[in-house]
Amino acid sequence: MAAHLRRAPDPDFLDKPTLSGERVLLRPVTVEDVPALMPMFQDAEASRLTGSHDEGGLDEARIRTWYDTRREQNDRLDLAVVEQATGNVVGEAVLNDWDPGNESCGFRICLVPGARGRGLGTEATRLIVGYGFERLGLHRISLEVYASNPRARRVYEKVGFLAEGVLRDALLWEGERVDAAVMAILAPEWSQHRGRPETTGHRSA
């Protein structure tokens, strides 16, 4: 019989941190960041890669209302990704879908056009995932990534996310059905490699 595991205290999602790396800084996202983030919502390629059908439409007023309430959220963490070299807001990184009973969260990240492929997303992912495990006390952080987005999957693998299964035909995009991979990283794995599995002998599947 498995030993009973004591449940950790609930994470403090009302504490909105600033996390600093070499290339990016993560800080609480605000309504003032909306103009910088709008290209992310208007980018057709980002919509395709993330499967965002956007049934509500690109209404900037609606988007501003959303970001104006992020500080008060006690069950998720929304951080702006700021490029250190320029000070520009280039995207957002989010821990969401908090499951308190299972000490788990979802994760997503999206960058504006022109910010991809330069290592910014990889560092931002390491920063917020590390915060989730080391400061919030999470046990599991998971995500879904579409088969049409191999670059994003490689970023997640570099940080230590492992593929767990496939959601077949999870997305219908312009007449084509696309699979999604379920990926996750666990606290014990993070404690071993700190988001750099390739340097510690832990290889992704």
ZAMAR-966343 format. One record per atom (N, C-alpha, C): x, y, z; residue number from 1. Coordinates in steps of 0.2 Angstrom, whole numbers. Layout:
// ZAMAR-966343
NODE     x     y     z pos
NODE     X     Y     Z NUM
...
//
This chain:
// ZAMAR-966343
NODE     x     y     z pos
NODE     4    -6     0   1
NODE     0     0     0   1
NODE     4     6     0   1
NODE     3    11    -4   2
NODE     7    17    -5   2
NODE     6    21     2   2
NODE    12    24     4   3
NODE    12    29     9   3
NODE     7    35     8   3
NODE     4    37    13   4
NODE     0    43    13   4
NODE     4    49    12   4
NODE     3    53     7   5
NODE     7    59     6   5
NODE     3    65     8   5
NODE     7    69    12   6
NODE     4    75    15   6
NODE     3    80    10   6
NODE    -3    84     9   7
NODE    -4    89     4   7
NODE    -1    95     6   7
NODE     3    98     2   8
NODE     6   105     3   8
NODE     1   110     4   8
NODE     3   116     7   9
NODE    -1   122     7   9
NODE    -3   124     0   9
NODE    -9   127     0  10
NODE   -11   130    -7  10
NODE    -6   135    -9  10
NODE    -4   136   -15  11
NODE     1   141   -18  11
NODE    -2   148   -17  11
NODE     2   153   -16  12
NODE     0   160   -16  12
NODE     0   163   -23  12
NODE    -5   162   -27  13
NODE    -6   165   -33  13
NODE    -7   173   -33  13
NODE    -9   175   -27  14
NODE    -9   183   -27  14
NODE    -3   186   -27  14
NODE     3   183   -25  15
NODE     9   185   -25  15
NODE    12   185   -32  15
NODE    12   191   -36  16
NODE    14   191   -43  16
NODE    21   193   -43  16
NODE    26   189   -44  17
NODE    33   190   -44  17
NODE    36   193   -50  17
NODE    42   195   -49  18
NODE    46   197   -55  18
NODE    52   192   -55  18
NODE    53   189   -61  19
NODE    58   184   -62  19
NODE    63   186   -67  19
NODE    69   187   -65  20
NODE    74   189   -70  20
NODE    79   184   -72  20
NODE    80   184   -79  21
NODE    85   179   -82  21
NODE    90   184   -86  21
NODE    94   180   -90  22
NODE    99   184   -94  22
NODE    96   187  -100  22
NODE    91   184  -103  23
NODE    88   187  -109  23
NODE    81   190  -108  23
NODE    77   188  -103  24
NODE    71   190  -102  24
NODE    70   191   -95  24
NODE    65   196   -93  25
NODE    62   197   -87  25
NODE    55   196   -87  25
NODE    52   192   -82  26
NODE    45   191   -81  26
NODE    42   195   -76  26
NODE    37   199   -77  27
NODE    34   203   -72  27
NODE    26   203   -73  27
NODE    23   205   -68  28
NODE    15   205   -68  28
NODE    13   208   -74  28
NODE     9   205   -78  29
NODE     6   208   -84  29
NODE     1   214   -82  29
NODE     0   219   -85  30
NODE    -5   224   -84  30
NODE    -8   227   -90  30
NODE   -14   230   -89  31
NODE   -17   233   -95  31
NODE   -13   237   -99  31
NODE    -8   241   -96  32
NODE    -4   245  -100  32
NODE     0   241  -106  32
NODE     1   234  -105  33
NODE     5   230  -109  33
NODE     1   228  -115  33
NODE    -6   230  -115  34
NODE   -10   227  -121  34
NODE    -8   230  -128  34
NODE    -6   236  -129  35
NODE    -3   238  -135  35
NODE     2   234  -138  35
NODE     7   232  -133  36
NODE    13   228  -135  36
NODE    11   221  -137  36
NODE     5   219  -134  37
NODE     3   212  -135  37
NODE    -2   211  -140  37
NODE    -5   216  -143  38
NODE   -10   216  -148  38
NODE    -7   212  -154  38
NODE    -1   213  -156  39
NODE     2   209  -162  39
NODE     1   202  -161  39
NODE     2   200  -155  40
NODE     2   192  -154  40
NODE    -5   190  -155  40
NODE   -10   194  -154  41
NODE   -17   192  -155  41
NODE   -19   192  -162  41
NODE   -16   197  -166  42
NODE   -18   198  -173  42
NODE   -14   194  -178  42
NODE    -9   190  -175  43
NODE    -4   186  -179  43
NODE    -8   180  -181  43
NODE    -9   179  -188  44
NODE   -12   173  -190  44
NODE    -8   167  -189  44
NODE    -1   167  -189  45
NODE     3   161  -188  45
NODE     3   159  -181  45
NODE     2   164  -176  46
NODE     2   162  -169  46
NODE    -5   159  -168  46
NODE   -10   161  -171  47
NODE   -17   158  -170  47
NODE   -17   151  -173  47
NODE   -13   150  -178  48
NODE   -13   143  -181  48
NODE    -9   138  -176  48
NODE    -4   141  -174  49
NODE     1   136  -170  49
NODE    -3   135  -163  49
NODE    -7   139  -160  50
NODE   -10   138  -154  50
NODE   -17   136  -155  50
NODE   -20   136  -161  51
NODE   -26   133  -162  51
NODE   -32   138  -159  51
NODE   -30   144  -160  52
NODE   -35   149  -157  52
NODE   -40   151  -162  52
NODE   -46   149  -161  53
NODE   -51   151  -166  53
NODE   -54   157  -164  53
NODE   -53   160  -158  54
NODE   -55   166  -156  54
NODE   -62   168  -158  54
NODE   -67   164  -155  55
NODE   -74   165  -156  55
NODE   -77   172  -154  55
NODE   -73   175  -149  56
NODE   -76   181  -147  56
NODE   -73   187  -151  56
NODE   -69   186  -156  57
NODE   -66   192  -160  57
NODE   -61   195  -156  57
NODE   -57   199  -160  58
NODE   -51   203  -158  58
NODE   -54   210  -155  58
NODE   -57   210  -150  59
NODE   -60   216  -147  59
NODE   -55   219  -142  59
NODE   -51   224  -144  60
NODE   -46   227  -139  60
NODE   -49   229  -132  60
NODE   -55   231  -132  61
NODE   -58   233  -126  61
NODE   -59   227  -121  61
NODE   -61   221  -124  62
NODE   -62   215  -121  62
NODE   -55   213  -118  62
NODE   -50   213  -122  63
NODE   -44   211  -120  63
NODE   -41   215  -115  63
NODE   -42   222  -115  64
NODE   -40   226  -110  64
NODE   -43   225  -103  64
NODE   -50   223  -103  65
NODE   -53   221   -97  65
NODE   -50   215   -94  65
NODE   -49   210   -98  66
NODE   -45   204   -96  66
NODE   -39   205   -92  66
NODE   -35   209   -95  67
NODE   -28   210   -92  67
NODE   -29   215   -86  67
NODE   -34   219   -86  68
NODE   -35   223   -80  68
NODE   -36   220   -74  68
NODE   -38   213   -75  69
NODE   -40   209   -69  69
NODE   -35   204   -67  69
NODE   -30   204   -70  70
NODE   -25   198   -69  70
NODE   -22   199   -62  70
NODE   -21   204   -59  71
NODE   -18   205   -52  71
NODE   -22   202   -47  71
NODE   -29   202   -48  72
NODE   -33   200   -43  72
NODE   -34   192   -43  72
NODE   -32   189   -48  73
NODE   -33   182   -49  73
NODE   -29   178   -44  73
NODE   -33   174   -40  74
NODE   -29   170   -34  74
NODE   -29   162   -36  74
NODE   -30   161   -43  75
NODE   -29   154   -45  75
NODE   -25   153   -51  75
NODE   -21   158   -53  76
NODE   -17   158   -59  76
NODE   -12   163   -59  76
NODE    -7   163   -63  77
NODE    -2   168   -63  77
NODE     0   170   -70  77
NODE    -1   176   -72  78
NODE     0   179   -79  78
NODE     5   184   -78  78
NODE    11   182   -82  79
NODE    17   186   -82  79
NODE    18   189   -89  79
NODE    20   195   -90  80
NODE    23   198   -96  80
NODE    30   196   -97  80
NODE    32   194  -103  81
NODE    39   192  -105  81
NODE    42   199  -108  81
NODE    47   201  -104  82
NODE    50   207  -107  82
NODE    57   206  -109  82
NODE    59   208  -115  83
NODE    66   207  -117  83
NODE    71   211  -114  83
NODE    76   208  -110  84
NODE    81   212  -106  84
NODE    84   217  -111  84
NODE    86   216  -117  85
NODE    90   220  -121  85
NODE    87   226  -123  85
NODE    80   226  -124  86
NODE    76   232  -127  86
NODE    71   235  -122  86
NODE    69   231  -117  87
NODE    64   233  -112  87
NODE    57   232  -115  87
NODE    57   229  -121  88
NODE    50   228  -124  88
NODE    46   222  -122  88
NODE    40   223  -121  89
NODE    36   217  -119  89
NODE    35   213  -126  89
NODE    37   206  -125  90
NODE    37   202  -131  90
NODE    32   196  -131  90
NODE    28   196  -125  91
NODE    24   190  -125  91
NODE    21   189  -117  91
NODE    18   183  -116  92
NODE    16   182  -110  92
NODE    17   174  -108  92
NODE    18   173  -102  93
NODE    19   166   -99  93
NODE    14   165   -93  93
NODE    11   160   -93  94
NODE     5   159   -89  94
NODE     5   152   -86  94
NODE     4   152   -79  95
NODE     2   146   -76  95
NODE    -6   146   -74  95
NODE   -10   141   -77  96
NODE   -17   142   -76  96
NODE   -20   135   -75  96
NODE   -26   135   -75  97
NODE   -30   128   -73  97
NODE   -27   125   -67  97
NODE   -27   129   -62  98
NODE   -24   126   -55  98
NODE   -29   121   -53  98
NODE   -26   115   -51  99
NODE   -30   109   -48  99
NODE   -27   108   -41  99
NODE   -30   111   -36 100
NODE   -28   111   -29 100
NODE   -27   104   -26 100
NODE   -32   100   -28 101
NODE   -32    93   -25 101
NODE   -27    89   -28 101
NODE   -24    91   -33 102
NODE   -19    87   -36 102
NODE   -12    91   -37 102
NODE   -12    97   -34 103
NODE    -6   101   -34 103
NODE    -3   102   -41 103
NODE    -7   103   -46 104
NODE    -5   104   -52 104
NODE    -8   110   -56 104
NODE    -4   112   -61 105
NODE    -6   118   -65 105
NODE    -5   116   -73 105
NODE    -8   120   -77 106
NODE    -7   120   -84 106
NODE    -2   126   -85 106
NODE     1   126   -91 107
NODE     6   131   -93 107
NODE     5   133  -100 107
NODE     6   139  -102 108
NODE     6   141  -109 108
NODE    10   147  -110 108
NODE    13   148  -116 109
NODE    17   154  -117 109
NODE    15   156  -124 109
NODE    16   162  -126 110
NODE    15   165  -133 110
NODE    19   171  -133 110
NODE    22   172  -139 111
NODE    26   178  -140 111
NODE    24   181  -146 111
NODE    25   188  -147 112
NODE    24   192  -152 112
NODE    28   190  -158 112
NODE    25   192  -165 113
NODE    30   190  -170 113
NODE    36   194  -170 113
NODE    42   190  -172 114
NODE    48   193  -172 114
NODE    52   191  -166 114
NODE    49   189  -160 115
NODE    52   187  -154 115
NODE    53   179  -154 115
NODE    51   175  -159 116
NODE    52   168  -158 116
NODE    59   166  -161 116
NODE    61   160  -159 117
NODE    67   158  -162 117
NODE    73   161  -160 117
NODE    73   165  -154 118
NODE    79   168  -151 118
NODE    81   166  -144 118
NODE    77   161  -142 119
NODE    79   158  -135 119
NODE    75   162  -130 119
NODE    71   167  -131 120
NODE    67   170  -126 120
NODE    62   166  -123 120
NODE    58   162  -127 121
NODE    53   158  -125 121
NODE    56   152  -120 121
NODE    62   150  -122 122
NODE    65   144  -118 122
NODE    66   147  -111 122
NODE    70   153  -111 123
NODE    71   155  -104 123
NODE    65   157  -100 123
NODE    60   160  -103 124
NODE    54   162  -100 124
NODE    51   156   -97 124
NODE    51   150  -101 125
NODE    48   144   -99 125
NODE    51   142   -92 125
NODE    58   142   -93 126
NODE    62   139   -87 126
NODE    60   144   -81 126
NODE    60   150   -82 127
NODE    59   155   -76 127
NODE    52   153   -73 127
NODE    47   153   -76 128
NODE    40   152   -73 128
NODE    39   145   -71 128
NODE    42   140   -74 129
NODE    41   133   -72 129
NODE    45   132   -66 129
NODE    51   135   -65 130
NODE    55   135   -59 130
NODE    51   138   -53 130
NODE    48   144   -55 131
NODE    44   147   -49 131
NODE    38   143   -47 131
NODE    35   139   -52 132
NODE    30   135   -50 132
NODE    31   129   -45 132
NODE    37   126   -47 133
NODE    39   121   -42 133
NODE    43   123   -36 133
NODE    47   128   -37 134
NODE    51   130   -31 134
NODE    48   135   -26 134
NODE    44   139   -28 135
NODE    40   144   -24 135
NODE    33   142   -23 135
NODE    29   140   -28 136
NODE    22   138   -27 136
NODE    21   131   -24 136
NODE    26   127   -25 137
NODE    26   120   -22 137
NODE    21   115   -26 137
NODE    21   117   -33 138
NODE    17   112   -37 138
NODE    21   106   -38 138
NODE    17   101   -39 139
NODE    20    94   -41 139
NODE    20    92   -48 139
NODE    15    95   -52 140
NODE    15    94   -59 140
NODE    13   100   -63 140
NODE    16   101   -69 141
NODE    14   106   -73 141
NODE    14   103   -80 141
NODE     8   104   -83 142
NODE     7   101   -90 142
NODE     4   106   -95 142
NODE     4   103  -101 143
NODE     2   107  -107 143
NODE     0   103  -113 143
NODE    -3   106  -118 144
NODE    -4   102  -124 144
NODE    -1   106  -130 144
NODE     2   103  -134 145
NODE     5   106  -140 145
NODE     3   103  -146 145
NODE     1   106  -151 146
NODE    -1   103  -158 146
NODE     5   101  -162 146
NODE     3    96  -166 147
NODE     8    93  -170 147
NODE    11    98  -175 147
NODE     7   103  -177 148
NODE     9   108  -182 148
NODE    14   113  -179 148
NODE    16   112  -172 149
NODE    20   117  -169 149
NODE    26   113  -166 149
NODE    30   110  -170 150
NODE    36   107  -168 150
NODE    41   111  -164 150
NODE    42   117  -166 151
NODE    47   122  -163 151
NODE    45   123  -156 151
NODE    38   124  -154 152
NODE    36   124  -147 152
NODE    38   118  -143 152
NODE    36   112  -147 153
NODE    37   106  -143 153
NODE    45   105  -141 153
NODE    49   107  -146 154
NODE    56   107  -144 154
NODE    58   111  -138 154
NODE    55   117  -138 155
NODE    57   121  -132 155
NODE    55   118  -126 155
NODE    49   115  -126 156
NODE    46   111  -120 156
NODE    51   106  -118 156
NODE    53   102  -123 157
NODE    58    96  -122 157
NODE    64    99  -119 157
NODE    67   104  -121 158
NODE    73   107  -119 158
NODE    72   109  -111 158
NODE    66   111  -109 159
NODE    66   113  -102 159
NODE    64   107   -98 159
NODE    62   101  -101 160
NODE    61    95   -97 160
NODE    54    92   -97 160
NODE    50    95  -101 161
NODE    43    92  -102 161
NODE    44    85  -106 161
NODE    40    80  -103 162
NODE    40    74  -107 162
NODE    33    72  -110 162
NODE    33    69  -116 163
NODE    27    68  -119 163
NODE    24    62  -115 163
NODE    17    63  -114 164
NODE    14    57  -110 164
NODE     8    54  -115 164
NODE     6    57  -120 165
NODE     1    54  -124 165
NODE    -1    59  -130 165
NODE    -6    56  -134 166
NODE    -8    60  -140 166
NODE   -16    61  -139 166
NODE   -18    67  -140 167
NODE   -25    68  -141 167
NODE   -26    68  -149 167
NODE   -29    63  -151 168
NODE   -30    62  -159 168
NODE   -35    67  -161 168
NODE   -34    71  -167 169
NODE   -39    75  -170 169
NODE   -41    80  -165 169
NODE   -37    83  -161 170
NODE   -39    87  -156 170
NODE   -41    94  -158 170
NODE   -39    96  -164 171
NODE   -40   103  -167 171
NODE   -42   102  -174 171
NODE   -48   106  -176 172
NODE   -50   106  -183 172
NODE   -48   113  -185 172
NODE   -43   114  -190 173
NODE   -40   120  -192 173
NODE   -41   120  -200 173
NODE   -45   125  -202 174
NODE   -46   126  -209 174
NODE   -46   119  -213 174
NODE   -51   115  -210 175
NODE   -52   109  -214 175
NODE   -48   103  -212 175
NODE   -42   104  -208 176
NODE   -38    99  -207 176
NODE   -38    97  -199 176
NODE   -38    91  -198 177
NODE   -38    89  -191 177
NODE   -31    87  -188 177
NODE   -29    90  -182 178
NODE   -22    90  -180 178
NODE   -22    87  -173 178
NODE   -17    82  -172 179
NODE   -16    79  -166 179
NODE   -13    84  -161 179
NODE   -14    83  -154 180
NODE   -10    87  -149 180
NODE    -7    82  -144 180
NODE    -1    84  -143 181
NODE     3    80  -138 181
NODE     2    83  -131 181
NODE     1    78  -126 182
NODE     0    80  -119 182
NODE     7    79  -116 182
NODE    10    85  -113 183
NODE    17    85  -110 183
NODE    16    87  -103 183
NODE    21    85   -99 184
NODE    21    87   -92 184
NODE    28    86   -89 184
NODE    29    90   -84 185
NODE    35    89   -80 185
NODE    33    89   -73 185
NODE    37    85   -69 186
NODE    35    84   -62 186
NODE    40    87   -57 186
NODE    38    89   -51 187
NODE    43    92   -47 187
NODE    49    88   -45 187
NODE    49    81   -45 188
NODE    55    77   -44 188
NODE    60    78   -50 188
NODE    57    78   -56 189
NODE    61    79   -62 189
NODE    65    86   -62 189
NODE    61    91   -60 190
NODE    64    97   -60 190
NODE    69    98   -55 190
NODE    68    95   -49 191
NODE    74    95   -44 191
NODE    80    92   -46 191
NODE    80    88   -51 192
NODE    86    84   -53 192
NODE    90    88   -59 192
NODE    86    92   -63 193
NODE    89    95   -69 193
NODE    88   103   -69 193
NODE    83   105   -65 194
NODE    82   112   -65 194
NODE    81   115   -72 194
NODE    77   111   -76 195
NODE    75   114   -83 195
NODE    81   113   -88 195
NODE    86   109   -87 196
NODE    91   108   -92 196
NODE    93   100   -92 196
NODE    88    96   -94 197
NODE    89    89   -94 197
NODE    95    87   -98 197
NODE    96    90  -104 198
NODE   102    88  -108 198
NODE   108    88  -105 198
NODE   109    92  -100 199
NODE   116    93   -97 199
NODE   116    89   -91 199
NODE   111    85   -89 200
NODE   112    81   -83 200
NODE   110    73   -85 200
NODE   110    72   -91 201
NODE   109    65   -93 201
NODE   102    63   -94 201
NODE    97    67   -92 202
NODE    90    66   -93 202
NODE    87    68  -100 202
NODE    86    63  -104 203
NODE    84    65  -111 203
NODE    76    64  -111 203
NODE    73    69  -115 204
NODE    66    69  -117 204
NODE    64    63  -121 204
NODE    58    61  -121 205
NODE    56    55  -125 205
NODE    56    57  -132 205
//
